[in-house]
Amino acid sequence: MDLNLEKSLQWILAWFSANASHAARIALVLVVALLLLRAIRVLVPRIREHLASRQESIEDAKRIQTLMRVAHYLLSLSTLGVATLLVMGEIGISLAPILGAAGIVGIAVGFGAQTLVKDYVGGLLLLVENQIRVGDMIEVSGKTGIVEEVSLRFIRLRDYGGNVHFIPNGTITVITNSSLGFAYAVLDISITYGSDIDTAMNIMRKVDEDLRADPEHAPRILGALEIAGVDQWADSSLVIRGRIQVKPLEQWNVRREYLKRLKAAFDAGGLEIPLPRMKLVQ
C-alpha cells in the first residue's frame, strides 16, 4: 500500500476514534442525505406524472412536467449543499469565514459572470411565464426544433435532422412557439390563369370535408377550411390562400395529407397544376 495513503487512512481512523460523537453525526447526516436524494429521485417523477395526468389540457401537463424537472434539480442540489455544510461543521471547519468569503466571492463572480446570471434569470422567467414546455415545437435564435429540455441555464432543441442545439437562455430575445393552444395548416394553392376560381374553391372545400370525415385524421382537426381568397397573381399561376385550424404539432401532418388529396381531386376535376412558362416574342 502506498505510504501516503496508509498515513491518510490511519489519520482518518484516529480521528473517528477520538471523535466518536462527531463521527456518528456525520454518518447520520450522510445517511439522511442519501435517503433524501433517493426519495427525491423516486417521488418527484411520480408527483410529476400524477399532476400532469390531472390537467385538463396538454399545455398544462407539459408545463407541470417542465417545472417538476427543474424542481428535481434544485432539491437535489440543495440537499447536497446542506449535507456538505453540516459535515464540514462536524469536522471542525468553521462555516462563518467560509460563508463570508462565499459572499465576497459571489459578488466578484457576479460581476465576472453576468452572462451566466442572465441565463438563469432568463430561464426562470421562461418557466414562470409558461412561454415554452418540453415537447413544444419552437423557433429560437435561428434554430427550429422540438424542445427536449428546459433548464435554468439553457434550452435543448432537436431539429428535424436529429441535430441537437443548446441555446443559452440569456441570448434569447424572441421565441416563436408553434404548440400553444392550436395551430393552422396554411395552404397556398396555385391554379392556372385559365382555371375557374370558384370551381377550384369548391373542390378545396370538398376535400376538406372528406378529410374531416376520415376517422384517422378527424381528431387532429379543430375547424373547417377557411378560404381567404385569391392572395397573389404569380408569374404563371393564381394563388388561393386558406387555412385549417388543427391541434398543436398537427399542422404539418394535416397539410401534407390535404395537399395529397387535393392533387387527386384537381386531376379528377380537370384542373391543371400550373407549370412555369416562357413566351418568346420576336
C-alpha atoms as one frame of an Amber mdcrd trajectory, in Angstrom:
protein
   0.000   0.000   0.000   1.239   3.488  -0.794   2.797   5.171   2.268   0.821
   8.404   1.898  -2.459   6.501   1.513  -1.677   4.406   4.557  -0.971   7.525
   6.623  -4.194   9.117   5.447  -6.221   6.062   6.448  -4.522   5.959   9.838
  -5.308   9.640  10.383  -8.956   9.127   9.436  -9.302   6.117  11.740  -7.577
   8.004  14.579  -9.892  10.996  14.102 -13.019   8.823  14.149 -11.763   7.030
  17.291 -11.113  10.319  19.073 -14.330  11.967  17.877 -16.936   9.240  18.109
 -19.846  11.646  18.619 -18.852  13.750  15.615 -18.387  10.611  13.522 -21.853
   9.393  14.470 -23.401  12.717  13.490 -21.512  12.738  10.173 -22.741   9.214
   9.460 -26.284  10.301  10.316 -26.035  13.329   8.012 -24.771  11.184   5.139
 -27.468   8.555   5.655 -30.216  11.177   5.792 -28.815  12.925   2.703 -28.717
   9.649   0.762 -32.280   8.836   1.837 -33.470  12.297   0.786 -31.767  12.026
  -2.592 -33.342   8.614  -3.072 -36.762   9.971  -2.098 -36.372  12.920  -4.466
 -35.355  10.629  -7.324 -38.358   8.357  -6.758 -41.118  10.704  -5.576 -40.633
  13.745  -7.810 -41.218  11.825 -11.088 -44.309  10.189  -9.559 -45.676  13.522
  -8.400 -44.913  14.991 -11.821 -46.822  12.251 -13.636 -49.713  12.423 -11.171
 -50.111  16.189 -11.512 -49.705  16.044 -15.287 -52.420  13.391 -15.601 -54.890
  15.599 -13.699 -54.502  18.582 -16.026 -57.316  19.376 -18.431 -55.073  20.340
 -21.348 -51.855  19.058 -22.895 -50.301  22.529 -22.463 -50.819  22.493 -18.678
 -49.461  18.948 -18.454 -46.312  19.964 -20.323 -45.821  22.934 -18.025 -46.108
  20.738 -14.912 -43.566  18.283 -16.304 -41.098  21.047 -17.120 -41.406  22.737
 -13.727 -41.047  19.439 -11.851 -37.837  18.635 -13.719 -36.366  21.928 -12.550
 -37.666  21.275  -9.008 -35.935  17.869  -9.050 -32.627  19.526  -9.933 -32.959
  22.265  -7.299 -33.989  19.873  -4.497 -31.070  17.540  -5.231 -28.590  20.411
  -5.346 -29.941  21.910  -2.093 -29.728  18.559  -0.288 -26.107  18.064  -1.335
 -25.222  21.622  -0.344 -26.748  21.392   3.136 -25.185  17.965   3.776 -21.755
  19.262   2.761 -22.007  22.239   5.130 -23.130  20.051   8.043 -20.283  17.574
   7.511 -17.747  20.410   7.329 -19.086  21.779  10.585 -18.732  18.416  12.317
 -15.164  18.008  11.048 -14.300  21.310  12.710 -14.148  23.631   9.766 -15.658
  26.952  10.783 -18.519  27.881   8.482 -18.607  31.611   9.289 -15.414  32.523
   7.384 -16.476  30.260   4.504 -19.902  31.858   4.253 -18.378  35.319   4.499
 -15.828  34.533   1.825 -18.558  32.997  -0.287 -20.460  36.269  -0.128 -17.430
  38.258  -1.258 -16.580  35.715  -3.952 -20.214  35.733  -5.025 -20.102  39.475
  -5.581 -16.872  39.182  -7.566 -18.197  36.285  -9.592 -21.426  38.193 -10.140
 -19.532  40.965 -11.918 -17.472  38.488 -13.915 -20.296  36.089 -14.739 -23.082
  38.433 -15.738 -23.879  36.262 -18.750 -24.376  33.231 -16.528 -26.649  35.200
 -14.185 -28.585  36.461 -17.186 -29.050  32.886 -18.381 -30.501  31.788 -15.044
 -32.803  34.796 -14.735 -33.990  34.280 -18.294 -34.619  30.585 -17.643 -36.632
  31.364 -14.525 -38.813  33.808 -16.434 -39.361  31.293 -19.246 -40.658  28.755
 -16.743 -42.754  31.129 -14.653 -44.388  32.765 -17.668 -45.037  29.380 -19.336
 -43.550  30.509 -22.651 -42.276  27.059 -23.650 -42.568  23.498 -22.390 -40.854
  20.200 -23.107 -42.334  18.788 -26.307 -43.123  22.159 -27.910 -42.073  22.991
 -31.460 -40.344  26.364 -31.353 -38.091  28.641 -33.354 -35.466  30.499 -31.355
 -32.117  32.078 -32.212 -32.431  30.920 -35.803 -32.994  27.257 -34.829 -36.223
  25.274 -35.122 -36.978  22.011 -33.371 -38.708  20.111 -30.589 -37.873  21.186
 -27.027 -36.220  18.272 -25.212 -35.150  20.126 -22.081 -35.779  23.483 -20.435
 -33.394  24.297 -17.590 -32.447  27.482 -15.801 -29.286  27.555 -17.925 -30.323
  26.642 -21.479 -32.907  25.215 -23.867 -32.110  21.975 -25.678 -33.689  21.571
 -29.140 -33.619  18.660 -31.568 -34.334  19.599 -35.170 -35.878  17.511 -37.953
 -32.484  16.171 -38.982 -31.744  14.939 -35.457 -29.232  17.684 -34.646 -29.277
  18.907 -31.044 -28.947  22.636 -30.323 -28.144  24.104 -26.887 -29.319  27.715
 -26.623 -28.365  29.759 -23.513 -31.422  31.469 -22.035 -29.601  34.794 -21.775
 -29.206  35.028 -25.548 -32.916  34.588 -26.308 -34.793  37.645 -27.498 -37.703
  36.208 -29.488 -39.379  32.784 -29.274 -41.880  31.525 -31.848 -43.940  28.704
 -30.332 -45.980  26.562 -32.743 -47.559  24.444 -29.998 -49.643  26.738 -27.785
 -53.360  26.029 -27.805 -53.825  25.368 -31.505 -52.165  25.862 -34.878 -53.101
  26.461 -38.515 -52.223  24.369 -41.515 -51.668  27.207 -44.004 -52.373  26.358
 -47.646 -51.210  28.293 -50.708 -52.878  26.561 -53.644 -51.763  27.516 -57.155
 -54.035  27.197 -60.196 -53.536  28.298 -63.803 -54.942  31.614 -65.012 -57.317
  29.704 -67.268 -58.855  27.694 -64.402 -62.215  28.617 -62.868 -61.572  30.043
 -59.394 -64.976  29.115 -57.950 -64.602  25.526 -59.142 -61.172  25.317 -57.526
 -62.530  26.662 -54.232 -65.426  24.208 -54.262 -63.011  21.311 -54.767 -60.882
  22.613 -51.905 -63.898  22.668 -49.597 -64.961  19.163 -50.676 -61.501  17.785
 -49.950 -61.626  19.431 -46.527 -64.999  17.843 -45.772 -63.708  14.404 -46.749
 -60.586  14.892 -44.628 -62.612  15.872 -41.562 -64.863  12.848 -42.106 -61.898
  10.476 -42.094 -61.645   8.809 -38.630 -57.849   8.763 -38.874 -57.457  12.500
 -39.430 -60.591  13.977 -37.834 -59.139  14.016 -34.267 -56.310  16.261 -35.494
 -58.587  18.938 -36.967 -60.364  21.621 -34.905 -62.183  23.597 -37.614 -63.263
  23.670 -41.230 -61.193  25.098 -44.049 -61.138  28.893 -44.153 -60.505  30.297
 -47.640 -59.159  33.837 -47.626 -59.420  34.123 -51.425 -57.006  34.885 -54.245
 -53.879  36.004 -52.459 -51.407  36.534 -55.298 -51.012  36.891 -59.055 -47.834
  34.911 -59.627 -45.867  34.679 -62.873 -47.752  31.636 -64.136 -50.464  30.983
 -61.564 -53.133  32.350 -59.276 -52.534  31.588 -55.586 -55.541  30.830 -53.377
 -54.755  31.047 -49.671 -56.590  29.134 -46.956 -56.012  27.569 -43.569 -57.298
  24.760 -41.367 -57.293  25.017 -37.574 -55.651  21.940 -36.047 -54.283  20.656
 -32.764 -50.738  21.677 -31.780 -47.979  19.998 -33.822 -50.510  18.563 -36.271
 -50.310  21.366 -38.852 -47.658  19.618 -40.939 -49.403  16.226 -40.952 -52.751
  17.745 -41.893 -51.210  19.954 -44.576 -49.396  17.052 -46.235 -52.492  14.848
 -46.275 -54.681  17.680 -47.575 -52.297  18.503 -50.429 -52.081  14.840 -51.432
 -55.857  14.559 -51.609 -56.249  17.917 -53.335 -53.870  16.869 -56.128 -56.014
  13.810 -56.839 -59.196  15.916 -56.685 -57.795  18.523 -59.090 -56.813  15.767
 -61.522 -60.307  14.272 -61.334 -61.906  17.692 -61.798 -59.745  18.598 -64.780
 -57.941  21.483 -63.035 -54.389  21.919 -64.248 -51.499  22.375 -61.864 -49.536
  25.401 -63.175 -46.041  24.979 -64.561 -43.511  27.755 -65.286 -43.968  29.023
 -68.832 -41.940  31.327 -71.054 -43.250  33.245 -74.036 -40.748  34.290 -76.666
 -41.558  37.415 -78.687 -39.635  38.024 -81.940
